[in-house]
Amino acid sequence: MIYPAYSEWYMTMFTDMNMNMMWISTIIFGIFMGLVYSVVGKAVPGKKCRKGFNYGLMVWLLAGLMWPLMSIGFAPFMISMYDLITGFITYGLAGIALVKVYEKL
C-alpha cells in the first residue's frame, strides 16, 4: 500500500471485513459499470480515452465519492483524502479500460 496506515486502520476498524468479498464486490461492480456503459455510452462526451475518462469521472461522482465523504466523519483525514484521490484515479482508469474493451468488440 502507498499509505501504510491505511490498511492498518481499516483492519482495526473493520475486524469482520472479508478481503475475498472485497475482490468479489469489485469484480461485480466492474461488470455493472460495463453494463451501464453499454446503455449510456453514446451519451458520454469525448472520443476514445477521453470518453473513457469522462465515463469513469461520472461513475466516480455518482458512486466513488460516497465512501470518502462518509469517512470524513470518523476516519483520519489523510485516509479520507487518500480514498478520494485514489478513487478519482482508479475510476478514471477503469473508464478508459472499459472504452478500450468496447472498441475491440
C-alpha positions, 0 to 999 in steps of 0.5 A, a space after each residue: 500500500 502507498 499509505 501504510 496506515 491505511 490498511 492498518 486502520 481499516 483492519 482495526 476498524 473493520 475486524 469482520 471485513 472479508 478481503 475475498 468479498 472485497 475482490 468479489 464486490 469489485 469484480 461485480 461492480 466492474 461488470 455493472 459499470 460495463 453494463 451501464 456503459 453499454 446503455 449510456 455510452 453514446 451519451 458520454 462526451 469525448 472520443 476514445 480515452 477521453 470518453 473513457 475518462 469522462 465515463 469513469 469521472 461520472 461513475 466516480 461522482 455518482 458512486 466513488 465519492 460516497 465512501 470518502 465523504 462518509 469517512 470524513 466523519 470518523 476516519 483520519 483525514 489523510 485516509 479520507 483524502 487518500 480514498 478520494 484521490 485514489 478513487 478519482 484515479 482508479 475510476 478514471 482508469 477503469 473508464 478508459 479500460 472499459 472504452 478500450 474493451 468496447 472498441 475491440 468488440 
